[in-house]
């Protein structure tokens, strides 16, 4: 086959598609993956590049598949990879570098359950956007340098993250909103220009053995959200380490908190749970002023948390 779309059209379930070293033009088309195939780039990582210039996703995944060893450089007003379908759509994307210069990098919807392993993910908007009832898993991924949040969990989705680094994003590290929930273990969330983890509405987050550090705020809970934190470190950086809204709740165990805990008396008791140590600062932090970037007011509930 002379192109990836042509190879997909000729493939049958169970076939392997090898992309040879070099730069492959996306031809301005969407690659609909509706077959159980393996797509692999030849050689070492970044030896094989998909240079796609389009206003629709390069890969639109509707069936279980495997994508390995590709450098995906997407230019256009869309996500680079969109995955949607029922729970049988459990695609595996591993050892890939994925970038989108115009939209979210990866969008996961429906009830799909893909796994991303050892991938680098960067988006013009969010690095990862999970919505509907999707249940994506990210293992040993680096979600970095996105124009908005590193990870945005919406609707009733459930995001699992293990051994990931979420860093250097222009707004929050991880945003959990609406009825979604995020489970994080052995992750590092640092150097983001908004709070490390921001939870709102009735969303939930579980943080275990993680390091949240050097963001503009640590763990912030709004509305009726809740967090369970264990064996972790939370440093507020330039703002409060932990913020708990009046109807939100946090349960912290065996956790080190460095900075201001901004909470009601009831909320503070949950934060200072079993084995948790709170280290105060010589100069207390304050909430950032509403300005451009992560703290600019945006009345659109779809585009960001409130």
C-alpha positions as CSV (number, residue, x, y, z in Angstrom):
1,X,0.0,0.0,0.0
2,X,1.2,3.5,-0.7
3,X,-0.5,5.2,2.2
4,X,-1.8,4.4,5.7
5,X,-5.5,4.9,4.7
6,X,-5.0,2.6,1.7
7,X,-3.3,0.0,4.0
8,X,-6.3,0.1,6.4
9,X,-8.8,-0.3,3.5
10,X,-6.9,-3.4,2.3
11,X,-6.3,-5.0,5.7
12,X,-8.3,-7.7,7.4
13,X,-8.8,-8.4,11.1
14,X,-5.6,-9.6,12.6
15,X,-3.3,-8.1,10.0
16,X,-0.1,-6.1,10.8
17,X,0.7,-2.8,9.1
18,X,4.3,-1.7,9.2
19,X,5.1,1.9,8.5
20,X,8.7,2.2,7.1
21,X,11.1,4.7,8.5
22,X,10.6,8.3,7.3
23,X,7.8,10.9,7.2
24,X,4.4,9.7,6.1
25,X,2.0,12.3,4.8
26,X,-1.5,12.1,6.3
27,X,-3.0,13.1,2.9
28,X,-5.6,15.3,4.7
29,X,-7.7,12.2,5.4
30,X,-9.1,10.5,8.5
31,X,-7.8,7.0,9.1
32,X,-10.9,5.1,10.3
33,X,-9.7,2.1,12.3
34,X,-12.7,-0.3,12.2
35,X,-10.7,-3.5,12.0
36,X,-8.6,-5.4,14.6
37,X,-5.1,-4.5,13.3
38,X,-1.7,-3.7,14.6
39,X,0.0,-0.5,13.2
40,X,3.7,-0.2,14.0
41,X,6.4,2.2,13.0
42,X,9.7,0.7,11.9
43,X,12.9,1.3,13.8
44,X,13.3,3.3,17.0
45,X,10.9,5.8,18.4
46,X,10.7,8.9,16.1
47,X,12.2,7.0,13.2
48,X,8.6,6.9,11.8
49,X,6.6,10.1,11.7
50,X,3.0,10.7,10.6
51,X,2.8,14.3,9.5
52,X,-0.9,15.0,9.3
53,X,-2.4,18.4,8.3
54,X,-6.2,18.1,8.6
55,X,-9.2,19.5,10.5
56,X,-10.3,16.0,11.6
57,X,-8.5,13.5,13.7
58,X,-5.8,11.4,12.1
59,X,-6.9,8.3,13.8
60,X,-10.6,7.7,14.5
61,X,-10.6,4.4,16.4
62,X,-13.8,2.4,16.6
63,X,-12.5,-1.2,17.1
64,X,-9.8,-2.8,19.3
65,X,-6.4,-2.2,17.7
66,X,-2.7,-1.7,18.6
67,X,-0.7,1.4,17.6
68,X,3.0,1.3,18.4
69,X,6.2,3.3,17.9
70,X,4.8,6.3,16.0
71,X,5.6,10.0,16.1
72,X,2.3,11.7,15.4
73,X,2.6,15.4,14.4
74,X,-0.9,16.7,13.9
75,X,-1.6,20.2,12.5
76,X,-5.2,21.3,12.4
77,X,-8.2,22.3,14.5
78,X,-9.0,18.8,15.9
79,X,-7.6,16.2,18.2
80,X,-4.9,13.9,16.8
81,X,-6.6,10.7,18.1
82,X,-10.3,10.2,18.8
83,X,-11.5,7.0,20.4
84,X,-15.2,6.3,20.7
85,X,-17.3,3.2,21.0
86,X,-18.5,0.6,23.6
87,X,-16.4,-1.1,26.2
88,X,-15.0,-3.5,23.6
89,X,-13.0,-0.7,22.1
90,X,-10.0,-1.3,24.2
91,X,-7.3,-0.1,21.9
92,X,-3.6,-0.1,23.0
93,X,-1.4,2.9,22.1
94,X,2.2,2.5,23.2
95,X,5.6,4.0,22.7
96,X,4.2,7.0,20.8
97,X,4.8,10.7,20.7
98,X,1.5,12.5,20.0
99,X,1.1,16.2,19.3
100,X,-1.9,18.4,18.2
101,X,-1.3,22.0,17.3
102,X,-4.9,23.1,17.1
103,X,-7.1,21.1,19.5
104,X,-7.0,18.5,22.3
105,X,-4.4,15.9,21.7
106,X,-6.4,12.8,22.6
107,X,-10.2,12.6,23.0
108,X,-11.8,9.5,24.5
109,X,-15.6,9.1,24.5
110,X,-18.5,6.7,24.5
111,X,-17.8,3.7,26.8
112,X,-14.4,3.0,25.2
113,X,-11.6,1.7,27.4
114,X,-8.2,2.4,25.7
115,X,-4.8,2.1,27.3
116,X,-1.9,4.5,26.6
117,X,1.5,3.2,27.7
118,X,4.8,5.1,27.6
119,X,3.4,7.9,25.4
120,X,4.2,11.6,25.3
121,X,1.0,13.7,24.8
122,X,0.8,17.4,24.0
123,X,-2.2,19.4,22.9
124,X,-2.9,23.0,21.9
125,X,-5.9,22.7,24.2
126,X,-6.0,19.8,26.7
127,X,-3.5,17.0,26.5
128,X,-6.3,14.4,27.3
129,X,-10.0,15.0,27.2
130,X,-12.2,12.1,28.6
131,X,-15.9,12.4,28.4
132,X,-19.2,10.4,28.3
133,X,-18.6,7.1,30.1
134,X,-15.1,6.4,28.8
135,X,-12.6,4.6,31.0
136,X,-9.1,5.3,29.6
137,X,-5.9,4.1,31.3
138,X,-2.6,5.9,31.1
139,X,0.6,4.1,32.2
140,X,4.0,5.7,32.3
141,X,2.9,8.6,30.1
142,X,4.2,12.2,30.0
143,X,1.4,14.6,29.5
144,X,3.1,18.0,29.1
145,X,3.2,21.5,27.5
146,X,-0.5,21.6,26.6
147,X,-2.2,25.0,26.2
148,X,-4.9,24.3,28.8
149,X,-5.1,21.4,31.2
150,X,-2.9,18.3,31.0
151,X,-5.9,16.0,31.7
152,X,-9.6,17.0,31.6
153,X,-12.1,14.4,32.9
154,X,-15.8,15.3,32.1
155,X,-19.3,13.8,32.3
156,X,-19.2,10.3,33.8
157,X,-15.8,9.2,32.6
158,X,-13.2,7.5,34.7
159,X,-9.5,8.1,34.1
160,X,-6.9,5.8,35.6
161,X,-3.3,7.1,35.7
162,X,-0.2,5.1,36.9
163,X,3.3,6.3,36.9
164,X,2.5,9.4,34.8
165,X,4.0,12.9,34.8
166,X,1.7,15.8,34.2
167,X,3.8,18.9,33.9
168,X,4.5,22.3,32.3
169,X,0.9,22.8,31.2
170,X,-0.4,26.3,30.8
171,X,-3.4,25.8,33.1
172,X,-4.2,23.0,35.6
173,X,-2.5,19.7,35.8
174,X,-5.6,17.5,36.2
175,X,-9.2,18.8,36.1
176,X,-11.9,16.5,37.3
177,X,-15.5,17.9,36.8
178,X,-19.2,17.0,36.6
179,X,-19.7,13.3,37.6
180,X,-16.3,12.0,36.5
181,X,-13.6,10.4,38.6
182,X,-9.8,10.1,38.4
183,X,-7.6,7.5,40.1
184,X,-3.9,8.4,40.3
185,X,-1.1,6.3,41.6
186,X,2.7,7.0,41.6
187,X,2.2,10.1,39.5
188,X,4.0,13.4,39.5
189,X,2.0,16.6,38.9
190,X,4.3,19.6,38.8
191,X,5.2,23.0,37.2
192,X,1.7,23.6,35.9
193,X,0.4,27.2,35.8
194,X,-2.8,26.4,37.6
195,X,-3.7,24.0,40.5
196,X,-2.1,20.6,40.3
197,X,-5.4,18.8,40.8
198,X,-8.7,20.7,40.6
199,X,-12.0,18.9,41.3
200,X,-15.5,20.3,41.0
201,X,-19.2,19.6,40.8
202,X,-19.7,16.0,42.2
203,X,-16.5,14.6,40.8
204,X,-14.1,12.4,42.8
205,X,-10.3,11.9,42.8
206,X,-8.2,9.2,44.4
207,X,-4.5,10.0,44.9
208,X,-2.1,7.4,46.1
209,X,1.7,7.7,46.4
210,X,1.8,10.8,44.2
211,X,3.8,14.1,44.3
212,X,1.9,17.3,43.6
213,X,4.5,20.1,43.6
214,X,5.5,23.5,42.2
215,X,2.1,24.3,40.6
216,X,0.0,27.4,41.4
217,X,-2.0,25.5,44.0
218,X,-2.0,21.9,45.1
219,X,-5.3,20.0,45.6
220,X,-8.4,22.2,45.2
221,X,-11.9,20.9,45.8
222,X,-15.1,22.8,44.9
223,X,-18.9,22.3,45.1
224,X,-19.7,18.8,46.3
225,X,-16.5,17.1,45.1
226,X,-14.4,14.8,47.2
227,X,-10.8,13.5,47.3
228,X,-9.1,10.5,49.0
229,X,-5.4,11.0,49.3
230,X,-2.9,8.6,50.8
231,X,0.9,8.3,51.1
232,X,1.4,11.4,49.0
233,X,3.1,14.9,49.0
234,X,1.1,18.0,48.3
235,X,2.9,21.4,48.0
236,X,0.9,24.4,47.0
237,X,3.7,26.3,45.3
238,X,2.6,29.9,44.7
239,X,-0.9,29.3,46.2
240,X,-2.8,27.2,48.7
241,X,-1.7,23.6,49.1
242,X,-5.2,22.4,49.8
243,X,-8.5,24.2,49.3
244,X,-11.8,22.6,50.4
245,X,-15.1,24.3,49.5
246,X,-17.7,24.3,52.2
247,X,-19.6,21.3,50.8
248,X,-16.6,19.4,49.5
249,X,-14.6,16.9,51.5
250,X,-11.1,15.6,51.6
251,X,-9.7,12.5,53.4
252,X,-5.9,12.6,53.6
253,X,-3.9,9.8,55.2
254,X,-0.2,9.5,55.7
255,X,0.3,12.5,53.5
256,X,2.7,15.5,53.7
257,X,1.1,18.8,53.0
258,X,3.3,21.9,52.6
259,X,1.5,25.2,52.6
260,X,-1.8,26.7,53.5
261,X,-4.9,24.5,54.1
262,X,-7.9,26.7,53.2
263,X,-11.0,24.9,54.6
264,X,-13.8,25.1,57.2
265,X,-13.2,23.5,60.6
266,X,-15.0,20.3,59.4
267,X,-13.1,20.3,56.1
268,X,-9.8,20.8,57.8
269,X,-10.3,17.7,60.1
270,X,-10.6,15.5,57.0
271,X,-7.5,17.0,55.5
272,X,-5.5,16.4,58.8
273,X,-6.3,12.7,58.8
274,X,-4.4,9.7,60.2
275,X,-0.7,10.2,59.8
276,X,-0.9,13.4,57.8
277,X,1.5,16.2,58.6
278,X,0.9,19.8,57.6
279,X,3.9,22.1,57.4
280,X,3.1,25.8,57.4
281,X,5.1,28.4,55.5
282,X,6.8,31.5,56.9
283,X,4.9,33.6,54.4
284,X,1.3,32.4,53.9
285,X,0.1,32.1,50.3
286,X,-3.1,33.6,48.9
287,X,-5.5,32.9,46.1
288,X,-4.3,34.1,42.7
289,X,-6.0,37.1,41.3
290,X,-8.4,36.5,38.4
291,X,-6.3,37.4,35.4
292,X,-5.3,35.8,32.1
293,X,-4.4,32.1,31.8
294,X,-5.5,29.5,34.3
295,X,-7.4,32.0,36.5
296,X,-9.3,34.0,33.9
297,X,-13.0,33.7,34.4
298,X,-14.7,31.8,31.6
299,X,-18.5,31.4,31.9
300,X,-18.6,28.4,29.6
301,X,-19.0,25.3,31.7
302,X,-18.0,23.1,28.7
303,X,-14.6,24.6,28.3
304,X,-13.4,24.7,31.9
305,X,-14.4,24.0,35.4
306,X,-16.2,26.7,37.4
